[in-house]
Amino acid sequence: MTLALAFALLAAQPVTPEAQAEPDTPAQQDDFSGVDWEKEFGVEKRQVDPATGELPVDPYVQSPANAGATPFSRTGMATAFGGQDGIRRIIDRFVDLNTTDPRIEAIFKNQDLIRLRRTLFEQFCYLLDAGCTYTGRDMKTAHKDLGTTRADLNALVENLQRAMRENKVPFAAQNRLLAKLAPMDKDVVER
């Protein structure tokens, strides 16, 4: 009985201010600065390919069919777009517009922009018959889980039109390329 009485008395004792630790003192706070949160939550770090600067993707079969359309049959379209140099300028501007457009910039966050620029260049160069081979993924796989809407696609097309216009691509050539790209919407729009 004496032991129980001793515990009861201890429990009833008032706590003095010296015995109370302040909850906001640095000694009481946990220090998480050294925690590798990606490892803690099982996030796999992807390593950039030192040769290309691109992040790895799951293996896929490379095929010109992955470009989503057949190329134009004459070099006139390639010429209208300024050849490979012109196509590269258009793609660079197009990607820059998309990544800074508040309507769609979120889609491009955390994406491999080096790979995006390369594969878009290859796709356009291939479709315009400017002497390139498309090595990217098919459109459905490349756009999987991006959650792209019709409004997103419309904003993207506006940005492409602006990039082509700024690079002095004739209006008729712009329309011919857009007509070639238009059927791909079924593989790009997800919601």
KEKE-3310 file (N, C-alpha, C; in steps of 0.2 Angstrom, whole numbers, plus 5000, padded with zeros to 4 digits):
npx = (5004:5010:5018:5009:5004:5014:5016:5004:5006:5017:5011:5002:5010:5014:5020:5035:5041:5054:5055:5047:5048:5050:5040:5044:5058:5074:5081:5070:5064:5062:5075:5075:5083:5093:5086:5083:5070:5065:5070:5065:5051:5051:5054:5060:5075:5079:5092:5101:5105:5122:5127:5116:5109:5096:5082:5079:5067:5054:5057:5053:5047:5055:5049:5044:5031:5027:5027:5014:5008:5009:5023:5024:5025:5034:5048:5044:5037:5046:5055:5047:5046:5059:5069:5079:5085:5076:5065:5070:5071:5058:5053:5060:5055:5042:5042:5047:5036:5026:5030:5029:5017:5003:4991:4994:5007:5009:5007:5020:5029:5041:5044:5054:5063:5073:5072:5060:5061:5070:5063:5051:5057:5062:5050:5043:5052:5053:5039:5038:5046:5060:5071:5074:5073:5061:5062:5055:5042:5026:5011:5000:5006:5017:5009:5002:4994:4996:4985:4978:4968:4954:4955:4968:4975:4970:4976:4990:4990:4988:5000:5009:5005:5008:5023:5026:5021:5029:5041:5040:5033:5024:5006:4997:5006:5007:4994:4993:5002:4995:4983:4988:4993:4981:4973:4979:4974:4965:4974:4980:4972:4965:4955)
npy = (4994:5006:5009:5012:5023:5032:5034:5040:5052:5058:5059:5069:5080:5097:5104:5111:5127:5126:5112:5110:5108:5119:5118:5123:5124:5122:5110:5101:5100:5089:5086:5086:5088:5080:5070:5059:5061:5056:5043:5038:5037:5029:5033:5032:5037:5044:5042:5053:5051:5051:5054:5059:5067:5065:5058:5041:5030:5018:5003:5002:4998:5005:5014:5021:5022:5026:5040:5044:5048:5048:5053:5069:5068:5075:5087:5100:5104:5103:5113:5124:5126:5129:5120:5108:5116:5127:5120:5115:5128:5131:5121:5123:5136:5133:5123:5132:5141:5133:5129:5140:5145:5149:5142:5129:5125:5117:5104:5102:5102:5094:5086:5078:5089:5089:5077:5079:5090:5084:5073:5079:5087:5077:5071:5081:5084:5072:5070:5081:5078:5080:5073:5065:5053:5046:5042:5041:5037:5030:5040:5038:5031:5040:5051:5046:5047:5060:5068:5076:5088:5094:5108:5110:5104:5113:5125:5121:5120:5133:5138:5132:5137:5150:5149:5144:5155:5165:5161:5163:5154:5149:5152:5142:5131:5129:5126:5114:5105:5106:5099:5087:5083:5084:5072:5065:5069:5060:5051:5059:5067:5065:5067)
npz = (5000:5003:4992:4982:4988:4987:4973:4970:4978:4971:4958:4961:4964:4960:4945:4943:4935:4931:4928:4918:4901:4887:4873:4861:4860:4852:4856:4859:4847:4832:4821:4804:4794:4788:4782:4769:4760:4748:4748:4760:4757:4746:4733:4718:4711:4696:4684:4674:4658:4653:4641:4633:4641:4644:4653:4658:4649:4649:4640:4623:4606:4593:4579:4564:4563:4575:4575:4572:4561:4543:4533:4523:4506:4498:4497:4498:4509:4520:4515:4517:4530:4533:4533:4542:4551:4553:4558:4570:4577:4577:4585:4597:4601:4602:4613:4623:4624:4628:4641:4648:4647:4657:4656:4653:4658:4669:4665:4659:4669:4678:4668:4655:4647:4638:4631:4626:4617:4608:4603:4598:4588:4580:4576:4569:4559:4553:4549:4540:4530:4530:4531:4543:4556:4566:4583:4594:4607:4604:4601:4611:4622:4625:4630:4640:4656:4658:4659:4650:4643:4632:4631:4635:4624:4614:4618:4617:4603:4599:4603:4595:4583:4585:4586:4573:4565:4570:4565:4552:4544:4530:4529:4523:4523:4537:4540:4533:4540:4553:4550:4547:4560:4568:4569:4579:4591:4598:4604:4613:4621:4636:4645)
capx = (5000:5014:5021:5004:5003:5020:5015:4999:5008:5021:5007:4998:5014:5013:5026:5038:5043:5061:5055:5043:5052:5046:5040:5048:5065:5077:5082:5065:5061:5065:5079:5074:5087:5097:5082:5082:5063:5064:5072:5060:5045:5052:5054:5066:5079:5081:5098:5101:5110:5127:5128:5111:5106:5089:5080:5077:5060:5053:5059:5048:5049:5055:5046:5042:5023:5026:5026:5007:5005:5014:5026:5023:5029:5039:5052:5041:5035:5052:5057:5042:5048:5066:5073:5080:5087:5070:5061:5073:5069:5051:5052:5063:5051:5036:5043:5047:5029:5021:5032:5028:5010:5000:4986:4997:5013:5009:5008:5027:5033:5044:5045:5061:5062:5078:5069:5054:5063:5073:5057:5047:5060:5062:5043:5041:5057:5051:5033:5039:5051:5066:5077:5075:5070:5057:5064:5051:5037:5019:5008:4996:5011:5020:5005:4999:4994:4997:4978:4977:4961:4953:4957:4975:4977:4969:4982:4996:4990:4989:5007:5012:5004:5013:5030:5026:5020:5035:5047:5038:5030:5018:5000:4995:5010:5005:4987:4994:5005:4990:4979:4992:4993:4975:4970:4983:4971:4962:4979:4983:4967:4963:4949)
capy = (5000:5012:5011:5015:5030:5036:5036:5045:5058:5060:5062:5075:5086:5102:5104:5118:5130:5123:5105:5110:5110:5123:5114:5126:5125:5118:5104:5097:5099:5084:5088:5082:5091:5075:5064:5058:5059:5051:5036:5037:5036:5024:5036:5029:5042:5042:5045:5056:5048:5056:5055:5063:5072:5063:5053:5034:5028:5011:5000:5002:4997:5011:5013:5027:5023:5029:5047:5046:5050:5047:5060:5072:5065:5080:5091:5107:5106:5104:5120:5130:5126:5131:5114:5106:5122:5130:5115:5116:5134:5131:5117:5126:5141:5129:5121:5137:5144:5128:5128:5146:5146:5147:5137:5122:5124:5112:5098:5101:5102:5087:5082:5078:5094:5088:5072:5082:5094:5080:5069:5083:5089:5071:5069:5086:5083:5066:5071:5086:5075:5084:5069:5063:5047:5047:5037:5042:5032:5031:5046:5036:5030:5047:5056:5043:5049:5068:5071:5082:5090:5097:5114:5110:5103:5119:5130:5119:5121:5140:5140:5129:5142:5156:5147:5144:5162:5169:5159:5165:5148:5151:5150:5136:5126:5128:5122:5107:5102:5105:5094:5080:5082:5084:5065:5062:5071:5054:5048:5064:5070:5059:5068)
capz = (5000:5003:4985:4979:4991:4985:4967:4971:4980:4966:4953:4963:4965:4955:4941:4943:4929:4929:4926:4912:4895:4882:4867:4855:4860:4847:4859:4859:4840:4828:4816:4799:4788:4785:4780:4762:4759:4742:4750:4765:4754:4741:4727:4714:4708:4689:4683:4668:4653:4653:4633:4630:4646:4645:4658:4655:4649:4648:4633:4618:4600:4589:4573:4561:4564:4581:4574:4572:4554:4537:4531:4517:4501:4494:4502:4499:4516:4524:4513:4519:4537:4534:4533:4549:4556:4554:4562:4577:4579:4579:4591:4603:4603:4604:4620:4627:4624:4632:4648:4651:4646:4663:4655:4652:4660:4674:4661:4657:4675:4680:4662:4653:4642:4633:4627:4623:4612:4603:4600:4594:4582:4576:4574:4564:4554:4549:4545:4535:4525:4530:4532:4550:4558:4572:4587:4600:4608:4600:4605:4617:4627:4627:4633:4645:4663:4658:4660:4645:4641:4625:4632:4635:4617:4611:4620:4614:4596:4598:4604:4589:4578:4586:4585:4566:4563:4572:4561:4545:4540:4526:4532:4520:4526:4544:4540:4531:4546:4558:4547:4548:4567:4571:4571:4585:4597:4601:4608:4617:4625:4641:4649)
cpx = (5004:5017:5015:5003:5008:5019:5009:5001:5013:5016:5003:5003:5014:5020:5029:5040:5049:5060:5051:5048:5048:5046:5043:5055:5069:5079:5077:5062:5065:5069:5078:5078:5091:5093:5082:5075:5061:5065:5067:5053:5045:5052:5061:5069:5081:5087:5098:5107:5115:5128:5122:5108:5098:5088:5078:5070:5060:5055:5052:5051:5049:5053:5043:5034:5022:5025:5019:5004:5011:5017:5023:5028:5034:5042:5049:5039:5041:5055:5053:5044:5055:5071:5074:5082:5080:5065:5064:5071:5062:5049:5054:5058:5044:5036:5043:5040:5025:5023:5031:5021:5006:4994:4988:5003:5014:5010:5016:5031:5035:5044:5052:5061:5067:5075:5064:5056:5066:5067:5053:5050:5060:5055:5042:5045:5055:5044:5033:5044:5057:5072:5079:5071:5067:5059:5060:5046:5031:5016:5004:5001:5015:5016:5001:5000:4995:4990:4976:4970:4960:4956:4964:4978:4976:4974:4988:4996:4991:4996:5011:5011:5008:5020:5031:5026:5027:5041:5045:5036:5024:5011:4997:4999:5008:4999:4988:4997:4999:4985:4982:4992:4986:4972:4973:4979:4968:4967:4982:4979:4965:4957:4945)
cpy = (5006:5014:5014:5022:5035:5038:5041:5052:5062:5063:5068:5081:5091:5102:5111:5120:5127:5116:5105:5112:5114:5119:5117:5127:5120:5111:5099:5096:5093:5088:5084:5084:5085:5069:5064:5056:5055:5044:5034:5034:5031:5027:5034:5035:5040:5046:5047:5052:5053:5058:5060:5068:5070:5058:5046:5034:5021:5009:5000:5000:5003:5009:5020:5028:5026:5037:5049:5048:5048:5054:5063:5069:5069:5084:5098:5109:5108:5111:5125:5131:5128:5126:5112:5111:5126:5126:5115:5122:5134:5127:5120:5132:5138:5127:5126:5140:5139:5128:5135:5149:5144:5142:5130:5120:5118:5105:5096:5101:5095:5083:5083:5082:5092:5082:5075:5086:5089:5076:5073:5086:5083:5070:5074:5085:5077:5067:5076:5084:5079:5080:5066:5056:5048:5041:5037:5036:5034:5036:5044:5035:5036:5051:5053:5046:5057:5071:5077:5082:5093:5104:5115:5109:5110:5125:5128:5121:5129:5142:5137:5134:5148:5155:5147:5151:5166:5167:5159:5159:5150:5148:5143:5130:5124:5124:5115:5103:5101:5100:5087:5078:5081:5077:5062:5064:5065:5051:5053:5066:5064:5060:5074)
cpz = (5000:4996:4981:4981:4988:4978:4966:4973:4974:4960:4955:4964:4959:4951:4941:4936:4926:4926:4920:4906:4890:4876:4861:4855:4855:4850:4858:4852:4836:4823:4810:4793:4785:4782:4773:4761:4753:4744:4755:4762:4748:4734:4723:4710:4701:4687:4675:4664:4652:4645:4631:4634:4647:4651:4655:4654:4648:4641:4629:4611:4596:4582:4570:4562:4570:4581:4573:4566:4549:4535:4524:4512:4497:4499:4502:4506:4521:4522:4516:4527:4539:4535:4541:4554:4558:4559:4569:4580:4582:4585:4597:4606:4605:4611:4625:4629:4629:4639:4651:4651:4653:4662:4655:4655:4665:4671:4660:4663:4676:4674:4659:4646:4636:4628:4623:4617:4606:4599:4596:4588:4577:4572:4568:4558:4550:4545:4539:4529:4524:4532:4539:4551:4565:4577:4594:4601:4604:4605:4611:4623:4629:4631:4639:4652:4663:4660:4656:4643:4634:4625:4632:4628:4613:4612:4617:4606:4595:4599:4598:4583:4579:4584:4577:4563:4564:4567:4553:4541:4536:4529:4529:4522:4533:4544:4538:4536:4551:4556:4548:4556:4570:4573:4577:4591:4601:4605:4613:4623:4630:4645:4646)
residu = (MET:THR:LEU:ALA:LEU:ALA:PHE:ALA:LEU:LEU:ALA:ALA:GLN:PRO:VAL:THR:PRO:GLU:ALA:GLN:ALA:GLU:PRO:ASP:THR:PRO:ALA:GLN:GLN:ASP:ASP:PHE:SER:GLY:VAL:ASP:TRP:GLU:LYS:GLU:PHE:GLY:VAL:GLU:LYS:ARG:GLN:VAL:ASP:PRO:ALA:THR:GLY:GLU:LEU:PRO:VAL:ASP:PRO:TYR:VAL:GLN:SER:PRO:ALA:ASN:ALA:GLY:ALA:THR:PRO:PHE:SER:ARG:THR:GLY:MET:ALA:THR:ALA:PHE:GLY:GLY:GLN:ASP:GLY:ILE:ARG:ARG:ILE:ILE:ASP:ARG:PHE:VAL:ASP:LEU:ASN:THR:THR:ASP:PRO:ARG:ILE:GLU:ALA:ILE:PHE:LYS:ASN:GLN:ASP:LEU:ILE:ARG:LEU:ARG:ARG:THR:LEU:PHE:GLU:GLN:PHE:CYS:TYR:LEU:LEU:ASP:ALA:GLY:CYS:THR:TYR:THR:GLY:ARG:ASP:MET:LYS:THR:ALA:HIS:LYS:ASP:LEU:GLY:THR:THR:ARG:ALA:ASP:LEU:ASN:ALA:LEU:VAL:GLU:ASN:LEU:GLN:ARG:ALA:MET:ARG:GLU:ASN:LYS:VAL:PRO:PHE:ALA:ALA:GLN:ASN:ARG:LEU:LEU:ALA:LYS:LEU:ALA:PRO:MET:ASP:LYS:ASP:VAL:VAL:GLU:ARG)
# end
